[in-house]
């Protein structure tokens, strides 16, 4: 009886033991390799990357002049207005899913001017901005899916031409490319991974220019420009 039990247990071990041995030591079957699937590089996230753009809009300025000579002083002002356009290039970088930082530069044309303003005593004040203008700005914004709300600020430059206080041949004038600062903000909407549209406001301040006429008269020019524009951006 004991011999039969021992023989039965031995047979059971022989029948069960090969299965795990085969699992541990036997060759494994791997799925067949595929080599004909094309490689498709993934696009960067929406809003991130290099882009270029075109924009156009309307601008209005605030131009002031003051003079002081032999105890006499006076001032004049004008409100130039007109149109402008520019091309831009920039780069955006996403800091997480909802915050963006970037840089953007502009170069374009503007034609913002005011009619000659005649003051008491036959003095004339004339102001014009253009034909060149541009900016170099940083950007930071909040991303809400296809919407980007951002603020911007940096350096600005523009061609300015001013003539004032034309009295008995004495002329205060300045014609040069002036630099200053710019701040603003805007809203941008993405229509696809590569095209977006924006509406933007910029305020540019070119500070004061101090000079002396040929007759020794001190004068000062102050200039500021506000711009509202719309444009399209195209991602590379």
FENLIN-V197191 format. One record per backbone hydrogen bond with DSSP energy under -0.5 kcal/mol. NH is the residue of the N-H (numbers start at 1). CO is the residue of the C=O. If there is no record, write none. Layout:
nh/co
NH/CO
NH/CO
//
This chain:
nh/co
5/1
6/2
7/3
8/4
9/5
10/6
11/7
12/8
13/9
14/10
15/11
16/12
17/13
18/14
19/16
20/16
21/17
22/18
23/19
24/20
25/21
26/22
30/28
40/38
41/39
48/45
49/92
51/90
52/234
53/88
54/232
55/86
56/230
57/84
58/228
59/82
60/226
61/80
62/224
63/78
64/222
65/76
66/220
67/74
68/218
69/72
72/69
74/67
76/65
78/63
81/113
82/59
83/111
84/57
85/109
86/55
87/107
88/53
89/105
90/51
91/103
92/49
93/101
95/99
96/94
100/141
101/93
102/139
103/91
104/137
105/89
106/135
107/87
108/133
109/85
110/131
111/83
112/129
113/81
113/111
114/127
117/125
118/116
119/123
122/119
123/120
125/117
126/163
128/161
129/112
130/159
133/108
134/157
135/106
136/155
137/104
138/153
139/102
140/151
141/100
142/149
143/98
144/147
147/144
148/188
149/142
150/148
150/186
151/140
152/184
153/138
154/182
155/136
156/180
157/134
158/178
159/132
160/158
160/176
161/128
162/174
163/126
164/172
166/124
167/165
167/170
170/167
171/169
172/164
173/171
174/162
176/160
178/158
178/176
180/156
181/205
182/154
183/203
184/152
185/201
186/150
187/199
188/148
189/197
190/146
191/189
191/195
192/195
196/233
197/189
198/231
199/187
200/229
201/185
202/227
203/183
204/225
205/181
206/223
209/221
211/219
213/217
216/213
218/68
218/216
219/211
220/66
221/209
222/64
223/207
224/62
225/204
226/60
227/202
228/58
229/200
230/56
231/198
232/54
233/196
234/52
235/194
236/50
//
